[in-house]
Amino acid sequence: MTHNEFMNNQRSDAWQKVGLFAGISAATETGLGSILHGLNIPMRGHFLANLQGLVLASFAKNQAPLKRHIFLISLISAALKSLSPAGKRLRPMFAIATQGLLFHCSVNILGTGILGLITGQMMIGAWVTIQPYAFQYIFFGKDLLKSYETLFHLISRALPFELTSPLTILGAWVAINMAASALIGLIFYQSGTFQEWALRPRNTSLKKTPLNLPKSFTHEIPPWNTSMRESLKELAHPYFLTPFIFVLFFSWLAHKNLEHLGVIAMRAIAIAFVCFLLVRRFNFVFVAYWLSQKGFKGPALALENALIETAKRLSGQ
């Protein structure tokens, strides 16, 4: 075997490992996530985020020389989320990618030891707490902050003491979640239970394994009317509808101006609908295979392996 062949095999092996862990992450989000969302379990987003952190930590501990690929695991996992034509996409995909980026930075700056892993887990805990409010701010802008200020002002008038600012309360909630995530990371670092489950031997041969994806997964972009219908459904989901009603109600209390209320409503609906629609019209899988045709075969290989691993774990193989 020549040196070039050896290096090519090494790179191929590295990309297959990236695909393996991306598949584990995607299967966890799709399988367990669907169960938790179906049962409306409280704090399920925090649970899934920390579980993703453990998947990335397993990769970092077992594949320390490949730690520069950690963010790619989350990117591929987010891309696999885009294969599901129904259900939410924007927030889960953005959460998976952003949490992976934060963990990637922590481990690549602080190393794959206990400090890097726990810091990465803490960053995931912080982001999963902040992201809902970040999205609300994108949709509603400064009117969101003014609504919270109005709410706190009304509550303070009814109490014998003055409440602290909304940002202080949010900061305290972020700190609590960071501490909880740090504890999860510490327990993981001292125990190999999750690591043994994640890396349970499976047949991962790309040539011999049939690609039997769940029926909810598709490589094709759905028709425009389907994408628009699913995007409209997301507008009726509580994670958009609840802050929408909240902002409109407290904006009305503050301004008593129907014209201002209409502007807020139309802007929020338009921004949210465009975001939901764009993420449904963009074929992330096609991008990976396009890169492969341009000579960047690694991402396509990792994606293919991730698809196989996701299908296996969802089917219980």
C-alpha positions in Angstrom: 0.0 0.0 0.0 1.4 3.4 -1.0 1.6 6.3 1.3 -1.2 8.1 -0.6 -3.5 5.1 -0.4 -2.8 4.8 3.3 -3.7 8.5 3.9 -6.8 8.2 1.8 -7.9 5.2 3.9 -7.2 7.2 7.1 -9.3 10.1 5.8 -12.1 7.7 4.7 -12.1 6.1 8.2 -12.3 9.5 9.9 -15.3 10.5 7.8 -17.1 7.2 8.5 -16.6 7.8 12.2 -18.0 11.3 11.9 -21.0 9.7 10.1 -21.4 7.1 12.8 -21.7 9.6 15.6 -23.9 11.9 13.4 -26.2 9.0 12.9 -26.3 8.3 16.7 -27.2 12.0 17.3 -29.8 12.0 14.6 -31.4 8.8 15.7 -31.6 10.1 19.3 -33.2 13.3 18.2 -35.7 11.6 15.8 -36.5 8.5 17.8 -36.4 9.5 21.5 -37.3 13.1 20.6 -40.5 12.0 18.9 -41.5 10.0 21.9 -40.8 12.9 24.4 -42.6 15.4 22.2 -45.5 13.1 21.7 -45.9 12.7 25.5 -45.3 16.5 26.1 -42.6 15.8 28.6 -41.5 19.1 30.3 -37.9 20.2 29.7 -37.6 17.7 26.9 -35.5 20.1 24.9 -33.0 20.4 27.7 -32.8 16.6 28.0 -32.2 16.1 24.3 -29.6 18.9 24.2 -27.6 17.4 27.0 -28.0 13.9 25.4 -26.5 15.4 22.2 -23.7 16.8 24.3 -23.0 13.3 25.6 -22.8 11.9 22.0 -20.2 14.6 21.1 -18.3 13.9 24.4 -18.2 10.2 23.4 -16.6 11.2 20.1 -14.2 13.6 21.8 -13.1 11.0 24.3 -12.7 8.1 21.8 -11.5 10.1 18.8 -9.4 12.9 20.3 -7.2 13.3 17.2 -10.5 14.0 15.2 -11.8 16.7 17.6 -11.7 19.2 14.8 -14.6 17.3 13.2 -17.0 17.6 16.1 -19.0 20.5 14.6 -19.4 18.5 11.4 -21.2 15.8 13.4 -23.8 18.3 14.5 -24.1 19.8 11.0 -24.8 16.4 9.5 -27.3 15.6 12.3 -29.1 18.9 11.7 -29.1 18.0 7.9 -30.7 14.7 8.7 -33.4 16.5 10.7 -34.3 18.3 7.4 -35.2 15.0 5.8 -38.4 14.8 7.8 -41.2 16.5 5.8 -43.5 16.9 8.8 -43.0 18.5 12.2 -40.8 21.3 13.3 -37.5 21.9 11.6 -36.1 25.4 12.1 -35.6 25.4 15.9 -34.3 21.8 16.2 -31.9 22.2 13.3 -30.6 25.5 14.5 -30.3 24.1 18.1 -28.4 21.0 17.0 -25.9 23.0 14.9 -25.4 25.8 17.4 -24.9 23.5 20.3 -22.4 21.5 18.3 -20.5 24.7 17.4 -20.3 25.7 21.1 -19.1 22.2 22.1 -16.6 22.1 19.2 -15.1 25.4 20.4 -14.9 24.3 24.0 -13.2 21.0 23.2 -10.8 22.4 20.6 -9.7 25.3 22.9 -9.7 23.5 26.2 -8.9 20.0 25.1 -10.7 16.7 25.4 -10.1 16.3 29.1 -12.6 17.0 31.9 -12.4 20.8 31.5 -13.2 20.9 27.8 -16.0 18.4 28.0 -17.7 20.0 31.0 -17.3 23.5 29.6 -18.9 22.2 26.3 -21.8 20.7 28.2 -22.3 23.9 30.1 -22.4 25.9 26.9 -25.1 23.5 25.6 -27.1 24.1 28.8 -26.8 27.8 28.3 -27.8 27.8 24.7 -30.8 25.5 25.1 -32.1 28.0 27.7 -31.4 31.1 25.6 -32.5 29.9 22.2 -36.3 30.2 22.6 -36.0 33.9 23.6 -33.5 34.5 20.8 -36.1 33.2 18.3 -38.8 35.2 19.9 -36.7 38.3 19.6 -36.1 37.6 15.9 -39.8 37.4 15.3 -41.0 40.2 17.5 -38.0 42.5 18.0 -38.0 45.2 20.7 -41.8 44.7 21.3 -40.9 41.4 23.0 -38.7 43.2 25.6 -41.3 45.9 26.1 -44.0 43.2 26.7 -41.9 41.6 29.4 -41.2 45.0 31.0 -45.0 45.7 31.0 -45.7 42.3 32.6 -43.0 42.8 35.3 -44.3 46.3 36.0 -47.8 45.0 36.5 -46.6 42.2 38.8 -44.4 44.6 40.8 -47.4 46.9 41.4 -49.3 44.0 42.9 -46.5 42.8 45.2 -45.1 44.5 48.4 -41.6 44.3 46.9 -40.1 45.1 43.6 -39.2 42.3 41.2 -35.7 42.2 39.6 -35.4 42.8 35.9 -36.4 40.1 33.3 -32.8 39.8 32.1 -31.6 39.1 35.7 -34.2 36.3 36.1 -33.2 34.9 32.7 -29.5 35.0 33.7 -30.3 33.1 36.9 -32.2 30.4 34.9 -29.3 30.1 32.4 -26.9 29.6 35.4 -29.1 26.9 36.8 -29.2 25.0 33.5 -25.4 25.4 33.0 -24.8 23.9 36.5 -27.2 21.0 35.7 -25.4 20.4 32.4 -22.0 20.5 34.1 -23.1 17.9 36.6 -24.3 15.7 33.7 -21.0 16.1 32.0 -19.1 15.3 35.1 -21.1 12.1 35.7 -20.5 11.1 32.1 -16.8 11.7 32.4 -16.6 9.4 35.4 -18.8 6.7 33.9 -18.7 4.9 30.6 -22.3 3.6 30.6 -23.6 6.0 27.9 -20.4 5.6 26.0 -20.7 1.8 25.9 -24.4 2.1 24.7 -23.5 4.6 22.0 -20.6 2.6 20.7 -22.4 -0.8 20.9 -21.0 -2.9 18.0 -23.1 -2.8 14.9 -22.6 -3.8 11.3 -21.7 -0.5 9.6 -20.6 -1.7 6.2 -21.7 0.8 3.7 -21.7 -1.8 0.9 -23.6 -4.6 2.6 -26.1 -2.7 4.6 -29.4 -1.8 2.8 -30.5 1.8 3.3 -33.9 1.3 4.9 -34.8 4.8 6.1 -38.1 5.5 8.0 -41.0 6.4 5.7 -41.0 9.9 7.2 -37.6 10.5 5.7 -37.1 11.6 2.1 -34.3 13.0 -0.1 -36.8 14.9 -2.2 -37.9 18.5 -1.6 -41.7 18.3 -1.2 -44.0 20.4 -3.5 -44.4 24.1 -2.8 -47.9 23.6 -1.5 -46.8 21.0 1.0 -44.0 23.2 2.2 -46.3 26.1 2.6 -48.9 24.0 4.4 -46.3 22.6 6.9 -44.9 26.2 7.4 -48.5 27.4 8.2 -48.9 24.6 10.7 -45.7 25.8 12.5 -47.4 29.2 12.9 -50.1 27.5 14.9 -47.6 25.7 17.1 -47.5 26.8 20.8 -43.8 27.8 20.6 -44.8 30.6 18.1 -48.4 31.1 19.1 -47.8 31.5 22.8 -45.3 34.4 22.6 -47.4 35.9 19.7 -50.5 36.2 21.9 -48.3 37.3 24.8 -46.7 40.2 22.8 -50.0 41.3 21.3 -51.7 41.3 24.7 -49.1 43.4 26.5 -48.5 45.7 23.5 -52.2 46.5 23.6 -52.0 47.2 27.3 -49.1 49.5 26.8 -50.2 51.4 23.6 -53.9 50.8 23.1 -53.2 51.2 19.4 -54.7 48.8 16.9 -52.5 50.0 14.1 -49.4 49.3 16.1 -50.8 45.9 17.0 -51.4 45.0 13.4 -47.9 46.0 12.4 -46.5 43.7 15.1 -48.7 40.8 14.1 -48.0 41.1 10.3 -44.3 41.4 10.8 -44.0 38.5 13.2 -46.1 36.2 10.9 -44.2 37.2 7.8 -40.7 36.7 9.3 -41.7 33.4 11.0 -43.4 32.1 7.8 -40.4 32.9 5.6 -38.0 31.3 8.0 -40.1 28.1 8.3 -40.5 28.0 4.5 -36.9 28.5 3.6 -35.6 25.7 5.8 -38.2 23.4 4.2 -37.1 24.3 0.7 -33.4 24.0 1.2 -32.0 20.5 0.5 -29.1 20.0 2.8 -28.5 16.5 1.6 -28.2 17.7 -2.0 -25.4 20.1 -0.8 -23.4 17.2 0.6 -23.6 15.2 -2.6 -22.9 18.3 -4.7 -19.7 18.8 -2.6 -18.8 15.2 -3.4 -19.1 15.8 -7.1 -16.8 18.8 -6.7 -14.1 16.6 -5.2 -15.1 16.9 -1.5 -16.1 13.3 -1.0 -15.7 13.3 2.8 -18.9 15.0 3.7 -20.9 12.8 1.4 -19.3 9.7 2.8 -20.1 10.8 6.4 -23.7 11.7 5.5 -24.2 8.3 3.8 -22.8 6.5 6.9 -25.0 8.7 9.1 -28.1 7.8 7.1 -27.4 4.1 7.5 -26.6 4.4 11.2 -29.8 6.4 11.8 -31.9 3.8 10.0 -30.4 1.0 12.0 -30.9 2.5 15.3 -34.5 3.6 14.6 -35.3 0.1 13.4 -33.6 -1.5 16.5 -30.9 -3.3 14.6 
